[in-house]
Amino acid sequence: MKVKHAKKICQKLSAISLSLLFVWTMNAPVVLAQQEANKKAPPPPAMPKSIRKGENKVKLVKPVQTTTSKAPTDLEITMLRVFPEPLTPMSGTEIKGENLAIVAALNAFKAKGNYEDISDLT
């Protein structure tokens, strides 16, 4: 009889302690959130007394020349700035006179000044 009674008391105490633990853990985030909300935000940084100003001049940059040697190399063609992106050589062997023809076409294209007209490149 005493064992049954002790078992019932142990079950009731376990149920009470678990329910208290459940209630406490459910309310803990709410309490923490309220504590965080009560904290004041730090003040914004102070404005500087003076602001440094640099030069207000535009520095002009000279355009890159589109001249090459008598026998232009792949590197020289890559360095030409006719398009926004540099031309890159294709894999394979170089055909005689091919680089001269490419440079002549690029110079003619750039001399026109009309980037919509690609007749010199085709």
Sequence and secondary structure as in RCSB ss.txt:
>XXXX:A:sequence
MKVKHAKKICQKLSAISLSLLFVWTMNAPVVLAQQEANKKAPPPPAMPKSIRKGENKVKLVKPVQTTTSKAPTDL
EITMLRVFPEPLTPMSGTEIKGENLAIVAALNAFKAKGNYEDISDLT
>XXXX:A:secstr
 HHHHHHHHHHHHHHHHHHHHHHHHHHHHHHHHHHHHHS         S                    SS  HH
HHHH  SSSS     SS   TTHHHHHHHHHHHHHHH  TT  GGG 
